[in-house]
């Protein structure tokens, strides 16, 4: 498990600066079991990309672009995207 800590006010400033893209998702999405292998033997889809897809619009387009460029795996997220632990 990973943990990230911010100085007081730092996270709020990063959200305001557009570094993080918060969105609401259901408990089912957050607690979904992620299989070791995704479709067609690819690595599983990272949680952050599924959340971005559910938010739609620009967020979904960014997630799709990342998945298309990285084969849909659990590689590190591009700068500004939170990765699931």
Contact map, one row per residue, 1 for C-alpha under 8 A:
1110000000000000000000000000000000000000000000000000000000000000000000000000000000001
1111000000000000000000000000000000000000000000000000000000000000000000000000000000001
1111100000000000000000000000000000000000000000000000000000000000000000000000000000000
0111110000000000000000000000000000000000000000000000000000000000000000000000000000000
0011111000000000000000000000000000000000000000000000000000000000000000000000000000000
0001111111100000000000000000000000000000000000000000000000000000000000000000000000000
0000111111100000000000000000000000000000000000000000000000000000000000000000000000000
0000011111100000000000000000000000000000000000000000000000000000000000000000000000000
0000011111111000000000000000000000000000000000000000000000000000000000000000000000000
0000011111111100000000000000000000000000000000000000000000000000000000000000000000000
0000011111111110000000000000000000000000000000000000000000000000000000000000000000000
0000000011111111000000000000000000000000000000000000000000000000000000000000000000000
0000000011111111100000000000000000000000000000000000000000000000000000000000000000000
0000000001111111111100000000000000000000000000000000000000000000000000000000000000000
0000000000111111111111000000000000000000000000000000000000000000000000000000000000000
0000000000011111111000000000000000000000000000000000000000000000000000000000000000000
0000000000001111111100000000000000000000000000000000000000000000000000000000000000000
0000000000000111111110000000000000000000000000000000000000000000000000000000000100000
0000000000000111111110000000000000000000000000000000000000000000000000000000001110000
0000000000000110111111000000000000000000000000000000000000000000000000000000000111000
0000000000000010011111100000000000000000000000000000000000000000000000000000000110000
0000000000000010000111110000000000000000000000000000000000000000000000000000000000000
0000000000000000000011111000000000000000000000000011001000000000000000000000000000000
0000000000000000000001111100000000000000000000000010001000000000000000000000000000000
0000000000000000000000111110110000000000000000000010010000000000000000000000000000000
0000000000000000000000011111110000000000000000000000000000000000000000000000000000000
0000000000000000000000001111111000000000000000000000000000000000000000000000000000000
0000000000000000000000000111111100000000000000000000000000000000000000000000000000000
0000000000000000000000001111111100000000000000100010000000000000000000000000000000000
0000000000000000000000001111111100000000000000100000000000000000000000000000000000000
0000000000000000000000000011111110000000000000000000000000000000000000000000000000000
0000000000000000000000000001111111000000000000000000000000000000000000000000000000000
0000000000000000000000000000001111100000000000000000000000000000000000000000000000000
0000000000000000000000000000000111110000000110000000000000000000000000000000000000000
0000000000000000000000000000000011111100000100000000000000000000000000000000000000000
0000000000000000000000000000000001111100001100000000000000000000000000000000000000000
0000000000000000000000000000000000111110111100000000000000000000000000000000000000000
0000000000000000000000000000000000111111111110000000000000000000000000000000000000000
0000000000000000000000000000000000001111111100000000000000000000000000000000000000000
0000000000000000000000000000000000000111110000000000000000000000000000000000000000000
0000000000000000000000000000000000001111111000000000000000000000000000000000000000000
0000000000000000000000000000000000001111111100000000000000000000000000111000000000000
0000000000000000000000000000000000011110111110000000000000000000000000011100000000000
0000000000000000000000000000000001111110011111000000000000000000000000011100000000000
0000000000000000000000000000000001000100001111101100000000000000000000011100000000000
0000000000000000000000000000000000000000000111111100000000000000000000001100000000110
0000000000000000000000000000110000000000000011111110000000000000000000000000000000110
0000000000000000000000000000000000000000000001111111000000000000000000000000000011110
0000000000000000000000000000000000000000000011111111100000010011001000000000000000000
0000000000000000000000000000000000000000000011111111110000000010000000000000000000000
0000000000000000000000111000100000000000000000111111111000000000000000000000000000000
0000000000000000000000100000000000000000000000011111111100110110000000000000000000000
0000000000000000000000000000000000000000000000001111111100111011000000000000000000000
0000000000000000000000001000000000000000000000000111111100010000000000000000000000000
0000000000000000000000110000000000000000000000000011111110110000000000000000000000000
0000000000000000000000000000000000000000000000000001111111111000000000000000000000000
0000000000000000000000000000000000000000000000000000001111111000000000000000000000000
0000000000000000000000000000000000000000000000000000000111111100000000000000000000000
0000000000000000000000000000000000000000000000000001101111111110000000000000000000000
0000000000000000000000000000000000000000000000001001111111111111000000000000000000000
0000000000000000000000000000000000000000000000000000100111111111100000000000000000000
0000000000000000000000000000000000000000000000000001000001111111110000000000000000000
0000000000000000000000000000000000000000000000001101100000111111111000000000000000000
0000000000000000000000000000000000000000000000001000100000011111111100000000000000000
0000000000000000000000000000000000000000000000000000000000001111111110000000000000000
0000000000000000000000000000000000000000000000000000000000000111111111010000110000000
0000000000000000000000000000000000000000000000001000000000000011111111111000000000000
0000000000000000000000000000000000000000000000000000000000000001111111110000000000000
0000000000000000000000000000000000000000000000000000000000000000111111110000000000000
0000000000000000000000000000000000000000000000000000000000000000011111111010000000000
0000000000000000000000000000000000000000010000000000000000000000001111111000000000000
0000000000000000000000000000000000000000011110000000000000000000011111111100000000000
0000000000000000000000000000000000000000011111000000000000000000001001111110000000000
0000000000000000000000000000000000000000001111000000000000000000000000011111000000000
0000000000000000000000000000000000000000000000000000000000000000000001001111100000000
0000000000000000000000000000000000000000000000000000000000000000000000000111110000100
0000000000000000000000000000000000000000000000000000000000000000010000000011111111100
0000000000000000000000000000000000000000000000000000000000000000010000000001111110000
0000000000000000001000000000000000000000000000000000000000000000000000000000111110000
0000000000000000011110000000000000000000000000000000000000000000000000000000111111000
0000000000000000001110000000000000000000000000010000000000000000000000000000111111100
0000000000000000000100000000000000000000000000010000000000000000000000000000100111110
0000000000000000000000000000000000000000000001110000000000000000000000000001100011111
0000000000000000000000000000000000000000000001110000000000000000000000000000000001111
1100000000000000000000000000000000000000000000000000000000000000000000000000000000111
